[in-house]
Amino acid sequence: MLVKRLDHAYEFGSMTNDGAFMVSLTLHDDGTETLSTMPLGCKVAYAPLNLKKGTIKMTIGKGRWANFLRMKEMGITTMFVDRHSRE
């Protein structure tokens, strides 16, 4: 998963295991969270879905969330987070 700073948000992006979709979880500066799913190889677009606050933290896990917060405090704008595993 690649985490990168956008103009007014942090984007957590990853491809699905089969490579058919790019999935992005976005944490906006106002605290809102959205999910965007983009199929690869075809011209179809889905509207972003609004998520409950805390969904990204729950999805990536406590350890990765703590690493993200350290990245944010240090002003790092791009970070790679390893694949999900049990914590």
N, C-alpha and C positions, 0 to 999 in steps of 0.2 A: 504494500500500500504506500502510495506516495502522498505526503502531506505537503501542501504548498500554500503560501500566503497569496491571496488575491487582493484586489483593491479594498474590499470591505468585508473579507471573510477568510476562513481557512477551509481548504478543500481536501478531503480525504478520498483519494481515488484509487480504484483497482479494477482490473479486468476480471470477469468471471472465469472459473476453471476451464471452461470450454472455449474461451476467447470470443464468445458471441456478443457479449455486452461489456460496456464500460460503466461502472457504477461509481457515483460520486456522492459522498455525504458532505454537506457544506454547513459549517458553523459560521453564521453571520455575526458581525460585530454587535448587533442588537440582541444577540442571544438566541435568535430563531435558528432552527435546523431544517434542512431540506434534503431529500433524496432525489437524485437524477439518475435515470437509467437510459443509456444510449446504445441502441443496437449497432453493431459494427458491420459494415459491408452492405448496408441498405439505407435508403433515404427515408427513414421513419424517425419521428421524434415524439417523445412522451413529455408531458408537462411535469415539472418537478412536484414532488409530494411534500407537504409540510409534515414534520415529525414532532413528537413530543420532546420537550426539553430533557436532555440527558440521554437521548437515544444513542448518540455517537459515543459517548463515554461507555455506555453499556455494551455497545457493539464491539468496540476495539479492546475493551478490558482495562482494568485498573492500572496495570503496569504500563501499557502503551499510552494511556491517558496521562499518567504521571510524566512519561517521557515527552509527550506533546507539550505539557505545561512548562517543562524545563526549556524546551525549544522556544516556546513563545516568550518566556522571560528573557532568554538570551538574545532575542531578536533574529533568530535563524529563520529564513524564509522558505526553505525546502528541506524535507527530511524523509527518509525511507523507513517505513515501519514494517517489520517482518510479518510473515503470514500468521494468521490466527491459530493459536494453540491453547490448550487448557492451562489456566493459571492457578 
